Amino acid sequence: MMHDVITLAQQLIQRQSVTPEDAGCQELMNERLSSIGFNIESMFFTDTLNTWARKGDTSPHFCFAGHTDVVPTGPEKNWQHPPFSGLVKDGLLHGRGAADMKGSLAAMLVATERFVGKHPDHKGSISFLITSDEEGPFINGTTKVVDTLEARGEKIDMCLVGEPSSRDTLGDVVKNGRRGSLTGFLTVKGIQGHVAYPHLAQNPIHLASPALTELSNTVWDEGNEFFPATSFQISNINGGTGAGNVIPGELAIQFNFRFSTEVTHEQLQQRVNSILQHHDLNYELSWIVNGLPFITEHGPLVDATIAAIKTVTGLTSNLETTGGTSDGRFIAQTGAKVIELGPRNETIHKIDECVSTDDLIALSDIYEKILEQLLT
């Protein structure tokens, strides 16, 4: 007989919820949450369905956060098993979203059902913040829900995001923070002309090269005990008309900072402008702040999580802040303590994404023990 966590994960995977589609995943979850006393509030913004479900109205307020949307499958013919089948074979649950993060959603929900069944009069509040816009532009998802909650003074004290944090073994890594992400869009202007007459043109590629070298070699900070040093990376660069005898008139460059709490995004912007101005470039520069860094140090949430993992798996977890961004960055800006804990991330976004069924069952046990330690 299939474990309830696996059955629910299969049902979620079988719903083809490629960003920003939810495809009925939240409805399925909401029916079960409503049956155990949660008040369900659907929030639809433009093209994105979100759920805010809460049981209780007192502190401490613990929130499970996650997303029902998944990335595209790529060529389905390359999959060993159909990507939306939710097939279980040889101890693995297969399908898009199995690890990122429908497996975690199933583990959260079943853990909550068990916890509420055992502790109907638990202290505090439990909530679920679920979006279908995490893998996409992240404009109409968690950030909009958080804005709504902030506007009415509804605060989350502690939040667990079910992102696949584990590296080699379930629970070996807990993300207790994330670096900030800042993207710059730089256009360096020159004068287009014939390559045989360079004195009549200005080549923006040549003009920008010394500045790009300086930006690449600059030490922005040294990091700290929680974060590695801030990094600068050029991700896209484009110049030229396609013809071999034309000096281009513009050079377009996209770059990204992943930054620690040792520096602010305003400081990074100021330093970049100073370097570009030092090289006397004619340029335009715009920015997108994709997320600010956050850190959750030892305290009730981190300690309960580490203890729960130890009880279920026997492992002593490592706290890390590496990797990309998650929706936890929006929740952390409200003052909430935020961590990320989910299954292994080895196959996320890949062809043949899959997750160990044993790991999902154990993950649900971990989630339940976290609730017990924080709310009983």
Secondary structure, DSSP 8 states (H G I E B T S, - for coil): ---HHHHHHHHHHTS--BTT--TTHHHHHHHHHHHTT-EEEEEEETTEEEEEEEE-SSSSEEEEEEE--B-----GGG-SS-TTS--EETTEEESTTIIIIIHHHHHHHHHHHHHHHH-TT-SSEEEEEEES-TTTT-SSSHHHHHHHHHHTT---SEEEE----BSSSTTSEEE-EE-EEEEEEEEEE-B-EETT-GGG-B-HHHHHHHHHHHHHH-------SSS---EEEEEEEEE--S-TTEE-SEEEEEEEEEE-TTS-HHHHHHHHHHHHHHTT--EEEEEEEEE--EE--SSHHHHHHHHHHHHHH----EEE--S---THHHHHTTT-EEEE--SB-TTTTSTT-EEEHHHHHHHHHHHHHHHHHHH-
